Amino acid sequence: LVDSDRSDQVHQAIAEYGGQAMVTGQLLRVALDTGHTAVVNAGHIWPLRLRDGKVEEIALFVDLPFGVTPNPGYRVQSLDLRPGDRLVLLTDGMLEPHGTDFGLRSLIEQTGDWHPRDAVRVFTDAVLQATNHDPRDDATVLCLDWPGP
């Protein structure tokens, strides 16, 4: 369950046990019967959604990263997935070092009907090529296809 209590638990764990660490991240919960998704965005870059062949950023409110104190709390936001949607969550290391997406949106569109595992391989290979195999930051991507209830 994604709610402000769970987000606060993650925040407290990092604040108490992570030393001076802060962690950006997103917590999601997809209702399998409707596709309604509850999202908490703790300082993370916006996810991308492929819908009807077009990629769009999901403009979420951005709260402070987990572990930053004092923290005013986290907002639980709504995101509705429709059958056929692909949701791509990524870290900033998946963006070219200058903050541009090196054609990631186009790759997401081109691989829209591929298995998510194969699409992720294409995305990560493109990052490695764009950065000469040295992204200098974590380069993580998660690809979620929503087939519907």
SERO-4910 file (N, C-alpha, C, O; in steps of 0.05 Angstrom, whole numbers):
BEGIN
 pado doro    nc1    nc2    nc3   cac1   cac2   cac3    cc1    cc2    cc3    oc1    oc2    oc3
  Leu    A     17    -24      0      0      0      0     18     25      0     35     27     17
  Val    A     13     43    -19     28     68    -19     10     89     -6    -11     95    -16
  Asp    A     19     99     16      6    121     29     27    137     44     50    130     43
  Ser    A     19    159     56     38    176     69     52    162     92     75    168     98
  Asp    A     38    143    105     51    128    127     74    111    117     95    111    130
  Arg    A     70     97     95     92     81     84    115     98     75    138     91     80
  Ser    A    109    120     63    130    139     54    145    149     78    170    151     77
  Asp    A    131    155     99    144    165    124    162    143    136    183    149    147
  Gln    A    153    117    134    170     95    144    196     93    128    217     89    140
  Val    A    194     95    102    219     94     86    237    118     93    261    114     97
  His    A    225    141     95    240    165    103    254    161    130    278    167    132
  Gln    A    240    152    150    251    148    176    274    128    176    294    132    190
  Ala    A    270    106    162    291     86    161    317     97    149    338     92    159
  Ile    A    315    112    128    338    124    116    350    146    134    375    147    137
  Ala    A    333    162    146    343    183    163    357    171    188    378    182    196
  Glu    A    347    149    199    359    137    223    383    120    217    402    120    232
  Tyr    A    382    105    195    403     85    190    422     91    167    441     77    162
  Gly    A    416    112    152    432    118    129    453    138    133    466    148    114
  Gly    A    459    146    158    479    167    163    469    193    151    448    202    158
  Gln    A    485    204    134    478    230    121    465    225     94    463    244     78
  Ala    A    457    201     89    447    194     62    419    207     57    404    211     75
  Met    A    415    212     32    388    218     22    384    202     -3    403    197    -18
  Val    A    360    194     -8    354    176    -30    329    186    -45    308    191    -33
  Thr    A    332    190    -71    309    197    -87    295    170    -94    308    149    -95
  Gly    A    270    172    -98    255    147   -106    226    152   -110    216    174   -105
  Gln    A    213    132   -120    184    132   -124    172    107   -113    183     85   -116
  Leu    A    150    110    -99    135     87    -90    109     86   -106     96    106   -109
  Leu    A    102     62   -116     78     59   -131     62     35   -122     73     16   -112
  Arg    A     36     37   -125     18     15   -120     -3     16   -142    -18     35   -145
  Val    A     -4     -6   -157    -24     -8   -179    -47    -26   -170    -43    -49   -161
  Ala    A    -71    -15   -171    -95    -31   -165   -100    -49   -189   -106    -39   -211
  Leu    A    -97    -75   -185    -99    -94   -208   -127    -95   -220   -130   -105   -243
  Asp    A   -147    -87   -206   -174    -88   -217   -182    -63   -233   -201    -64   -248
  Thr    A   -167    -41   -230   -175    -16   -244   -152     -3   -259   -156     12   -277
  Gly    A   -127     -8   -251   -104      6   -262    -98     32   -248    -78     45   -254
  His    A   -115     40   -229   -109     64   -214    -83     60   -199    -78     39   -186
  Thr    A    -65     80   -200    -39     78   -188    -35    100   -168    -39    124   -175
  Ala    A    -27     94   -144    -19    113   -124     11    116   -125     26     96   -126
  Val    A     20    141   -126     49    147   -130     58    167   -109     45    187   -104
  Val    A     82    162    -98     96    181    -82    122    186    -96    136    168   -103
  Asn    A    129    212   -101    153    219   -114    171    235    -95    166    258    -89
  Ala    A    192    221    -86    211    233    -67    236    242    -82    256    228    -81
  Gly    A    234    265    -94    257    278   -107    266    265   -133    289    269   -141
  His    A    250    248   -145    258    233   -168    249    246   -194    230    262   -194
  Ile    A    263    239   -216    254    250   -242    228    238   -250    220    216   -241
  Trp    A    213    251   -267    187    243   -275    188    217   -292    206    213   -308
  Pro    A    168    200   -287    166    176   -304    156    184   -332    145    205   -336
  Leu    A    159    165   -350    149    168   -378    128    147   -383    130    125   -373
  Arg    A    107    155   -397     86    136   -404     82    136   -434     81    156   -447
  Leu    A     82    111   -445     75    107   -473     46    100   -475     37     80   -464
  Arg    A     31    117   -488      2    112   -492     -5    119   -521      1    140   -531
  Asp    A    -17     99   -534    -25    103   -562     -2    111   -580     -6    128   -598
  Gly    A     21    100   -574     45    105   -591     60    131   -586     80    136   -599
  Lys    A     51    146   -566     64    172   -559     75    172   -530     61    162   -512
  Val    A     99    182   -527    111    184   -500    105    211   -488    107    232   -501
  Glu    A     97    210   -462     93    235   -447    105    232   -420    105    211   -408
  Glu    A    115    255   -409    124    256   -382     99    257   -364     80    270   -370
  Ile    A    101    243   -341     80    245   -321     89    265   -301    107    260   -285
  Ala    A     78    289   -302     86    311   -286     76    309   -257     54    318   -251
  Leu    A     91    296   -240     84    292   -212     95    315   -195    115    327   -202
  Phe    A     82    320   -173     94    338   -153    119    323   -143    119    299   -139
  Val    A    140    339   -138    165    327   -129    169    336   -100    173    359    -94
  Asp    A    169    316    -82    174    322    -54    204    317    -48    219    308    -66
  Leu    A    213    324    -24    241    321    -17    249    291    -17    232    274    -13
  Pro    A    275    285    -23    284    257    -22    280    245      6    278    259     26
  Phe    A    278    219      6    277    204     31    303    210     47    325    210     35
  Gly    A    301    214     73    324    219     90    330    248     95    346    254    114
  Val    A    319    267     80    324    295     84    307    304    108    283    300    108
  Thr    A    320    317    127    305    326    151    310    356    154    331    366    147
  Pro    A    290    371    165    264    361    170    248    357    144    254    371    124
  Asn    A    230    339    144    215    333    120    185    339    125    174    328    144
  Pro    A    172    355    109    144    362    113    124    340    106    100    342    111
  Gly    A    134    318     94    116    296     87    115    291     58    127    306     42
  Tyr    A    101    271     50    100    262     22     71    263     13     52    255     28
  Arg    A     67    272    -12     40    273    -23     35    247    -40     52    239    -56
  Val    A     13    235    -34      4    212    -50    -11    223    -74    -31    237    -71
  Gln    A     -2    216    -98    -14    226   -123    -27    203   -138    -20    180   -134
  Ser    A    -45    210   -156    -59    190   -171    -49    190   -200    -42    210   -212
  Leu    A    -48    166   -211    -41    162   -238    -58    139   -249    -58    117   -237
  Asp    A    -73    144   -270    -90    123   -281    -76    110   -305    -69    124   -324
  Leu    A    -74     84   -304    -63     69   -327    -86     58   -343   -106     49   -332
  Arg    A    -84     59   -369   -104     47   -387    -92     22   -399    -67     20   -402
  Pro    A   -109      3   -407    -98    -21   -420    -81    -13   -444    -89      3   -461
  Gly    A    -57    -25   -446    -38    -19   -467    -17      1   -460      2      5   -475
  Asp    A    -20     14   -437      0     34   -428     26     20   -420     26     -2   -410
  Arg    A     48     34   -425     74     25   -415     84     48   -398     85     71   -407
  Leu    A     92     42   -374    104     61   -355    133     56   -353    142     33   -347
  Val    A    150     77   -357    179     74   -355    189     92   -333    186    117   -334
  Leu    A    199     79   -312    211     94   -289    241     92   -292    252     71   -298
  Leu    A    255    114   -289    284    114   -293    298    133   -274    286    152   -263
  Thr    A    323    128   -270    340    146   -254    353    166   -273    353    163   -297
  Asp    A    364    187   -261    376    208   -278    400    198   -293    408    210   -313
  Gly    A    413    176   -285    435    164   -300    426    153   -327    443    148   -344
  Met    A    400    149   -331    389    141   -357    388    164   -376    382    160   -400
  Leu    A    393    187   -366    393    211   -384    422    217   -390    440    214   -373
  Glu    A    427    226   -414    454    232   -422    466    252   -402    451    267   -390
  Pro    A    492    252   -398    504    268   -377    496    297   -376    497    310   -355
  His    A    487    308   -398    479    336   -398    449    340   -392    438    362   -396
  Gly    A    435    318   -384    407    320   -377    388    317   -401    364    322   -398
  Thr    A    399    310   -424    381    305   -447    376    275   -450    391    259   -438
  Asp    A    356    268   -465    348    240   -465    360    224   -488    350    202   -493
  Phe    A    379    234   -503    393    220   -524    375    204   -543    385    184   -555
  Gly    A    350    210   -545    332    195   -562    316    174   -547    305    156   -559
  Leu    A    316    175   -520    302    155   -505    272    154   -512    261    132   -514
  Arg    A    260    177   -515    231    177   -522    226    162   -548    207    147   -550
  Ser    A    243    167   -567    240    153   -593    244    123   -590    230    107   -602
  Leu    A    264    115   -573    268     87   -568    244     74   -554    236     51   -561
  Ile    A    232     89   -536    208     78   -522    186     74   -542    172     54   -541
  Glu    A    182     93   -560    162     91   -581    168     67   -600    150     52   -607
  Gln    A    193     65   -608    201     44   -627    198     16   -615    193     -4   -630
  Thr    A    201     13   -589    201    -13   -576    174    -18   -561    173    -36   -545
  Gly    A    154     -2   -567    129     -3   -553    115    -30   -553    101    -37   -534
  Asp    A    119    -46   -574    106    -72   -574    125    -95   -567    118   -118   -570
  Trp    A    149    -88   -558    169   -108   -550    163   -117   -521    149   -103   -506
  His    A    174   -139   -513    173   -148   -485    188   -127   -469    209   -118   -478
  Pro    A    178   -120   -445    192   -100   -429    222   -106   -424    239    -88   -424
  Arg    A    228   -132   -420    256   -139   -416    274   -132   -440    296   -121   -436
  Asp    A    264   -137   -464    279   -130   -487    281   -100   -492    302    -90   -500
  Ala    A    260    -86   -486    260    -57   -488    281    -45   -469    296    -26   -476
  Val    A    281    -55   -444    301    -45   -424    329    -49   -434    347    -32   -430
  Arg    A    334    -72   -446    361    -77   -457    369    -56   -478    392    -46   -478
  Val    A    350    -49   -495    356    -28   -516    361     -1   -502    380     13   -510
  Phe    A    345      6   -482    349     31   -468    376     33   -455    391     52   -457
  Thr    A    384     11   -440    409     11   -426    433     11   -445    453     24   -440
  Asp    A    431     -4   -467    452     -4   -487    456     23   -499    478     32   -504
  Ala    A    434     38   -504    436     65   -515    450     84   -495    466    101   -504
  Val    A    444     81   -469    458     97   -449    488     91   -449    505    109   -448
  Leu    A    495     66   -450    523     58   -450    537     69   -475    560     78   -473
  Gln    A    524     68   -498    537     79   -522    540    109   -520    560    120   -528
  Ala    A    519    123   -510    519    152   -508    540    162   -488    550    184   -491
  Thr    A    547    145   -469    566    154   -448    593    139   -450    609    140   -432
  Asn    A    598    126   -473    622    111   -477    627     91   -454    649     88   -444
  His    A    606     78   -446    606     57   -425    614     68   -398    624     53   -381
  Asp    A    609     94   -393    615    106   -367    593    127   -361    598    151   -363
  Pro    A    569    117   -352    548    137   -347    553    155   -323    539    175   -321
  Arg    A    572    150   -306    580    167   -284    558    171   -263    560    188   -245
  Asp    A    537    156   -266    515    157   -247    500    131   -249    503    117   -269
  Asp    A    484    124   -229    468     99   -232    449    102   -256    437    123   -260
  Ala    A    448     82   -272    430     82   -295    411     59   -292    417     36   -300
  Thr    A    388     65   -281    368     44   -275    342     50   -289    334     73   -290
  Val    A    329     29   -299    304     33   -312    285     10   -305    294    -13   -303
  Leu    A    260     16   -302    239     -4   -297    218      1   -318    208     23   -321
  Cys    A    209    -20   -331    189    -18   -352    165    -35   -344    167    -59   -341
  Leu    A    142    -22   -341    118    -35   -332     97    -33   -354     88    -11   -362
  Asp    A     88    -56   -364     66    -56   -383     40    -62   -368     39    -80   -352
  Trp    A     19    -46   -374     -7    -50   -362    -26    -62   -383    -36    -48   -400
  Pro    A    -31    -88   -381    -49   -101   -400    -79    -96   -394    -96   -100   -412
  Gly    A    -85    -87   -371   -112    -82   -362   -120   -102   -341   -104   -120   -334
  Pro    A   -143    -98   -329   -151   -116   -307   -156   -144   -316   -163   -162   -300
***
